[in-house]
């Protein structure tokens, strides 16, 4: 075992190169290294919090500027090893799924196994591998498990640049990847950030269903579909419900329209491939799951974190947004006295939407029948 105190600059450079190789061997798609200075991010973070754009995510405000100070999370930290892991599943079926309003749309990152434990375990293995070469040192892995500004750190480590949707963009991998960090007390040489940006492209801003990207690089979580379907515990604002469409867990629209994502590779991790229970599922079939079925089907999945109540709440909104359907109407009529108050209110909203569409369809049918009779009788169409 080596003594890191006797390492030369060349030794640290060699170790940094080895760390990146070990990261690839552990299954990560890329690794980079940066220092812990995020001072430039603090004013932006404070402004975002002051504007209330974090919504109900109180943990964002509670930790405050600690998010921009990695050394306060792990004393002694002077470097961050940032890793990414590609996850885009094969046969993702974006367009076909979104274009069928009777089907449920689930954000593609959640179709397979929950990434948190998998990535954290591999980061821990990377930390142990380093320890075998340098001796005891301070390190700690993070994967969404602490108040860390992971995207700015990844950008500093050369893994990509920040897109106008606030996600990290990599020139080879787009944005379809997870991020994780290993905080270390080792004076490793740092990588250079990628000098690239989105230029004049505003596709993500113009295509966001709810207008959540309020300006370049600024996302108002209170309007974001991912926030509304995952983080929000209360009722989804009525004015936003029609904009959710059939999206019941998360949203990928800003990534789907991003030109950098056109050549993004498929993820190689088998655990991130789409599970059978998420293939071509109708909104009706998913709503009919009881809680035991929901828990069974979401075992090991990120989806489980929203719980059965929010699952049904989200599905209720999607059922209301679907085109008029006799089966949906029958279900909503039967569920008017749903035992959960939150779910019941959303079901009642959905019922009103379906009844309104039913009336509209009946009106259109009458007009069509009238037009057919006029044609059959040879009368002018404005008769």
C-alpha positions as CSV (number, residue, x, y, z in Angstrom):
1,X,0.0,0.0,0.0
2,X,1.4,3.4,-1.0
3,X,1.9,6.4,1.2
4,X,0.0,9.3,-0.5
5,X,2.1,11.8,1.5
6,X,5.1,11.0,-0.6
7,X,3.2,11.3,-3.9
8,X,4.7,13.6,-6.6
9,X,2.6,15.6,-9.0
10,X,3.3,12.9,-11.6
11,X,2.0,10.2,-9.2
12,X,-1.2,12.1,-8.6
13,X,-1.6,12.6,-12.4
14,X,-1.1,8.8,-12.9
15,X,-3.6,8.1,-10.1
16,X,-6.2,10.4,-11.7
17,X,-5.8,8.5,-15.0
18,X,-6.2,5.2,-13.1
19,X,-9.3,6.4,-11.3
20,X,-11.0,7.2,-14.6
21,X,-10.1,3.7,-15.9
22,X,-11.4,2.1,-12.8
23,X,-14.6,4.0,-13.1
24,X,-15.1,2.6,-16.6
25,X,-14.3,-0.9,-15.4
26,X,-17.1,-0.5,-12.7
27,X,-19.6,0.3,-15.5
28,X,-19.6,4.1,-15.4
29,X,-19.7,5.9,-18.8
30,X,-17.2,8.6,-17.9
31,X,-15.5,10.2,-14.9
32,X,-13.9,13.6,-14.3
33,X,-12.3,15.5,-11.5
34,X,-12.8,19.0,-10.2
35,X,-12.1,21.2,-7.2
36,X,-14.8,22.2,-4.7
37,X,-15.2,25.9,-5.5
38,X,-18.8,26.6,-6.4
39,X,-18.9,30.2,-5.2
40,X,-20.2,31.4,-8.6
41,X,-23.3,29.2,-8.1
42,X,-24.3,30.7,-4.7
43,X,-26.0,33.9,-6.0
44,X,-28.0,31.9,-8.6
45,X,-29.1,29.3,-6.0
46,X,-30.1,32.0,-3.6
47,X,-32.0,33.9,-6.2
48,X,-33.9,30.8,-7.2
49,X,-34.7,30.0,-3.6
50,X,-35.8,33.6,-2.9
51,X,-38.2,33.4,-5.9
52,X,-39.8,30.3,-4.4
53,X,-39.1,28.2,-7.5
54,X,-38.3,25.2,-5.4
55,X,-42.0,24.8,-4.5
56,X,-42.6,22.2,-1.7
57,X,-39.0,21.0,-1.8
58,X,-38.2,22.5,1.6
59,X,-34.9,20.5,1.8
60,X,-33.6,22.7,-1.0
61,X,-34.0,25.8,1.3
62,X,-33.1,24.1,4.5
63,X,-29.6,23.2,3.3
64,X,-29.2,26.6,1.7
65,X,-25.7,27.4,0.5
66,X,-24.4,24.1,1.9
67,X,-25.3,22.7,-1.5
68,X,-22.5,24.8,-3.0
69,X,-19.9,23.9,-0.4
70,X,-19.0,20.2,-0.7
71,X,-16.3,20.5,2.0
72,X,-19.1,21.2,4.6
73,X,-20.7,17.8,3.7
74,X,-17.5,15.9,4.1
75,X,-14.8,17.7,6.1
76,X,-11.4,17.5,4.4
77,X,-12.8,17.3,0.9
78,X,-10.7,19.1,-1.7
79,X,-11.7,17.2,-4.9
80,X,-14.8,15.8,-6.4
81,X,-14.8,12.8,-8.7
82,X,-17.9,13.2,-10.8
83,X,-19.2,10.2,-12.8
84,X,-22.0,9.7,-15.3
85,X,-23.8,6.6,-16.3
86,X,-25.9,6.4,-19.5
87,X,-29.4,5.0,-19.1
88,X,-31.3,5.5,-22.3
89,X,-33.2,2.2,-22.7
90,X,-33.5,0.3,-26.0
91,X,-36.9,0.6,-27.6
92,X,-37.8,3.6,-25.5
93,X,-40.9,4.3,-27.6
94,X,-41.0,8.0,-26.9
95,X,-43.2,9.3,-29.8
96,X,-45.5,6.3,-30.0
97,X,-46.1,6.4,-26.2
98,X,-46.7,10.2,-26.0
99,X,-48.9,10.2,-29.0
100,X,-51.3,7.6,-27.6
101,X,-53.3,9.5,-24.9
102,X,-54.8,6.3,-23.6
103,X,-51.4,5.0,-22.6
104,X,-49.4,6.1,-19.6
105,X,-46.1,7.9,-20.2
106,X,-43.3,7.3,-17.6
107,X,-40.0,9.2,-17.8
108,X,-37.5,7.0,-19.4
109,X,-35.0,7.1,-16.4
110,X,-37.6,5.3,-14.3
111,X,-38.4,2.3,-16.6
112,X,-35.7,0.1,-15.0
113,X,-34.1,-0.3,-11.6
114,X,-33.8,2.6,-9.3
115,X,-30.3,4.0,-10.0
116,X,-29.5,5.4,-6.6
117,X,-28.3,2.2,-4.8
118,X,-26.6,0.8,-7.9
119,X,-24.5,4.0,-8.5
120,X,-23.8,4.6,-4.8
121,X,-22.4,1.0,-4.4
122,X,-20.2,1.4,-7.4
123,X,-18.9,4.8,-6.2
124,X,-18.1,3.1,-2.8
125,X,-16.2,0.4,-4.7
126,X,-14.3,3.1,-6.5
127,X,-13.4,4.8,-3.2
128,X,-12.2,1.5,-1.8
129,X,-10.1,0.8,-4.9
130,X,-8.4,4.2,-4.5
131,X,-7.8,3.4,-0.8
132,X,-5.9,0.2,-1.8
133,X,-3.4,2.4,-3.7
134,X,-3.1,5.5,-1.4
135,X,-3.9,4.2,2.0
136,X,-6.5,5.6,4.4
137,X,-8.1,8.8,3.2
138,X,-11.4,10.7,3.5
139,X,-14.0,9.9,0.9
140,X,-17.8,9.8,0.7
141,X,-20.1,8.8,-2.2
142,X,-23.3,10.7,-3.1
143,X,-26.1,10.0,-5.5
144,X,-28.9,12.4,-4.9
145,X,-28.4,11.5,-1.2
146,X,-27.2,14.9,0.0
147,X,-27.4,18.5,-0.8
148,X,-24.9,18.6,-3.6
149,X,-25.0,20.7,-6.8
150,X,-24.2,17.8,-9.0
151,X,-24.6,19.4,-12.4
152,X,-22.2,22.4,-11.7
153,X,-19.7,19.9,-10.3
154,X,-20.0,17.6,-13.3
155,X,-19.6,20.6,-15.6
156,X,-16.4,21.7,-13.8
157,X,-15.2,18.1,-14.1
158,X,-15.5,18.2,-17.9
159,X,-18.5,15.9,-18.2
160,X,-20.6,18.4,-20.2
161,X,-22.1,21.9,-20.2
162,X,-25.3,23.2,-18.7
163,X,-28.1,23.3,-21.2
164,X,-30.9,25.9,-21.2
165,X,-33.2,23.3,-19.6
166,X,-30.6,23.2,-16.7
167,X,-29.6,19.6,-17.4
168,X,-26.1,18.7,-18.2
169,X,-25.3,18.1,-21.9
170,X,-22.5,15.9,-23.1
171,X,-21.4,16.2,-26.8
172,X,-21.4,12.4,-27.2
173,X,-24.1,11.3,-24.8
174,X,-26.6,14.2,-24.8
175,X,-28.4,14.3,-21.4
176,X,-29.6,10.7,-21.0
177,X,-27.4,9.8,-18.0
178,X,-27.3,9.8,-14.2
179,X,-24.7,11.6,-12.2
180,X,-22.9,10.7,-9.0
181,X,-20.1,12.1,-7.0
182,X,-17.2,10.8,-4.8
183,X,-15.9,13.5,-2.5
184,X,-12.2,12.9,-1.7
185,X,-9.4,14.4,0.4
186,X,-6.8,13.8,-2.3
187,X,-5.0,16.6,-4.3
188,X,-5.8,15.1,-7.7
189,X,-5.2,17.2,-10.8
190,X,-8.5,18.7,-12.1
191,X,-10.0,18.4,-15.5
192,X,-10.9,21.3,-17.8
193,X,-14.6,22.2,-18.4
194,X,-16.0,21.8,-21.9
195,X,-16.1,25.1,-23.6
196,X,-19.4,24.7,-25.4
197,X,-23.0,26.0,-25.0
198,X,-26.4,25.7,-26.7
199,X,-25.9,28.8,-28.9
200,X,-29.2,30.2,-30.1
201,X,-31.2,27.0,-29.7
202,X,-34.3,27.4,-27.5
203,X,-36.1,24.2,-28.4
204,X,-36.4,23.1,-24.8
205,X,-37.8,26.4,-23.7
206,X,-40.5,26.6,-26.5
207,X,-41.5,22.9,-26.2
208,X,-41.9,22.6,-22.4
209,X,-45.6,21.6,-22.0
210,X,-46.1,23.9,-19.0
211,X,-43.6,26.7,-19.7
212,X,-41.5,25.7,-16.7
213,X,-38.2,26.9,-18.3
214,X,-38.9,30.5,-17.5
215,X,-35.7,31.8,-18.9
216,X,-32.5,30.1,-20.2
217,X,-31.0,27.9,-17.4
218,X,-33.8,28.7,-15.0
219,X,-36.6,26.1,-14.3
220,X,-39.5,27.0,-12.1
221,X,-40.1,23.7,-10.4
222,X,-43.7,24.6,-9.5
223,X,-44.6,24.3,-13.2
224,X,-42.3,21.4,-14.1
225,X,-44.2,18.1,-14.8
226,X,-41.5,16.1,-13.1
227,X,-42.0,18.2,-9.9
228,X,-45.8,18.1,-10.2
229,X,-46.0,14.3,-10.6
230,X,-43.1,13.3,-8.3
231,X,-42.2,15.9,-5.7
232,X,-45.5,17.7,-5.1
233,X,-47.4,16.0,-2.3
234,X,-50.6,18.1,-2.5
235,X,-53.1,18.7,-5.3
236,X,-51.8,19.5,-8.7
237,X,-52.9,23.0,-9.7
238,X,-56.1,22.8,-11.8
239,X,-54.8,25.2,-14.5
240,X,-51.8,22.9,-15.1
241,X,-53.6,19.6,-15.1
242,X,-54.6,19.7,-18.8
243,X,-51.0,20.3,-19.7
244,X,-49.8,17.1,-18.2
245,X,-51.4,15.0,-20.9
246,X,-50.7,11.3,-20.3
247,X,-47.5,11.9,-18.3
248,X,-48.0,10.1,-15.0
249,X,-44.4,10.1,-13.7
250,X,-41.9,12.7,-14.8
251,X,-41.4,14.2,-18.2
252,X,-38.8,14.0,-21.0
253,X,-40.0,16.6,-23.4
254,X,-37.1,19.0,-23.0
255,X,-34.7,16.2,-23.6
256,X,-36.7,14.8,-26.6
257,X,-36.4,18.0,-28.6
258,X,-32.8,18.7,-27.7
259,X,-30.6,18.4,-30.9
260,X,-27.7,17.2,-28.8
261,X,-29.6,14.1,-27.9
262,X,-30.0,12.9,-31.5
263,X,-26.9,10.8,-31.4
264,X,-27.1,9.8,-27.8
265,X,-26.1,6.2,-27.3
266,X,-28.3,3.5,-25.7
267,X,-27.4,2.6,-22.1
268,X,-25.6,-0.7,-21.7
269,X,-26.7,-1.3,-18.1
270,X,-29.2,-4.2,-18.1
271,X,-30.8,-2.9,-14.9
272,X,-31.9,0.3,-16.7
273,X,-33.8,-1.4,-19.5
274,X,-37.6,-1.1,-19.5
275,X,-39.3,-3.6,-17.3
276,X,-42.1,-5.7,-18.8
277,X,-44.8,-4.0,-16.6
278,X,-44.1,-0.6,-18.2
279,X,-44.6,-1.8,-21.7
280,X,-47.8,-0.4,-23.5
281,X,-49.7,0.1,-20.3
282,X,-53.1,1.8,-20.6
283,X,-54.1,4.4,-18.0
284,X,-57.1,2.3,-17.1
285,X,-55.1,-0.8,-16.4
286,X,-52.7,1.1,-14.1
287,X,-55.4,2.8,-12.2
288,X,-57.0,-0.5,-11.4
289,X,-53.9,-1.7,-9.6
290,X,-54.6,-2.1,-5.9
291,X,-51.9,-0.9,-3.5
292,X,-50.4,-4.4,-3.1
293,X,-50.0,-4.7,-6.9
294,X,-48.5,-1.2,-7.0
295,X,-45.9,-2.1,-4.4
296,X,-45.1,-5.4,-6.1
297,X,-44.8,-3.8,-9.6
298,X,-42.6,-0.9,-8.3
299,X,-40.2,-3.0,-6.3
300,X,-36.7,-1.8,-6.8
301,X,-38.1,1.1,-9.0
302,X,-37.8,4.9,-8.5
303,X,-41.5,5.1,-9.0
304,X,-42.3,3.6,-5.6
305,X,-41.1,6.7,-3.9
306,X,-44.3,8.7,-4.8
307,X,-46.5,6.1,-3.1
308,X,-49.9,4.7,-4.1
309,X,-51.8,7.9,-3.3
310,X,-49.8,10.2,-5.7
311,X,-49.7,7.3,-8.2
312,X,-53.5,7.3,-8.4
313,X,-53.7,11.2,-8.3
314,X,-51.4,11.3,-11.3
315,X,-53.4,8.7,-13.2
316,X,-56.7,10.5,-12.4
317,X,-55.4,13.6,-14.1
318,X,-54.3,11.6,-17.2
319,X,-57.7,9.9,-17.3
320,X,-59.3,13.3,-17.4
321,X,-57.0,14.4,-20.2
322,X,-57.7,11.3,-22.3
323,X,-60.2,11.6,-25.2
324,X,-63.7,10.6,-24.3
325,X,-63.9,6.9,-23.5
326,X,-66.9,5.0,-22.2
327,X,-64.8,2.7,-20.0
328,X,-63.0,5.7,-18.5
329,X,-66.3,7.4,-17.8
330,X,-67.7,4.3,-16.2
331,X,-64.6,4.0,-14.0
332,X,-64.7,7.6,-12.9
333,X,-68.5,7.4,-12.1
334,X,-67.8,4.3,-10.0
335,X,-64.9,6.1,-8.2
336,X,-66.8,9.3,-7.2
337,X,-66.6,8.3,-3.5
338,X,-63.0,7.2,-3.5
339,X,-61.8,6.9,0.2
340,X,-58.8,9.2,-0.3
341,X,-59.7,12.9,-0.4
342,X,-56.7,13.9,-2.5
343,X,-57.4,11.2,-5.1
344,X,-61.1,11.8,-5.0
345,X,-60.8,15.5,-5.9
346,X,-58.6,14.7,-8.9
347,X,-61.1,11.9,-10.0
348,X,-64.0,14.3,-9.7
349,X,-62.0,16.8,-11.9
350,X,-61.3,14.0,-14.4
351,X,-65.0,13.0,-14.4
352,X,-66.0,16.6,-15.3
353,X,-63.4,16.6,-18.1
354,X,-64.8,13.3,-19.5
355,X,-68.4,14.5,-19.3
356,X,-67.5,17.7,-21.1
357,X,-65.8,15.7,-23.9
358,X,-68.8,13.4,-24.1
359,X,-71.1,16.4,-24.6
360,X,-68.8,17.8,-27.3
361,X,-68.7,14.4,-29.0
362,X,-72.4,14.1,-29.0
363,X,-72.7,17.6,-30.5
364,X,-70.3,16.8,-33.2
365,X,-72.1,13.5,-33.9
366,X,-75.4,15.4,-34.3
367,X,-73.8,17.9,-36.7
368,X,-72.3,15.1,-38.7
369,X,-75.6,13.3,-38.9
370,X,-77.3,16.5,-40.0
371,X,-74.8,17.1,-42.7
372,X,-75.3,13.5,-44.0
373,X,-79.0,14.0,-44.1
374,X,-78.6,17.3,-46.0
375,X,-76.3,15.6,-48.6
376,X,-78.7,12.7,-49.0
377,X,-81.6,15.1,-49.6
378,X,-79.6,17.2,-52.0
379,X,-80.1,20.4,-50.0
380,X,-77.6,23.3,-49.7
381,X,-75.2,22.7,-46.8
382,X,-76.2,25.9,-45.1
383,X,-79.9,24.8,-45.1
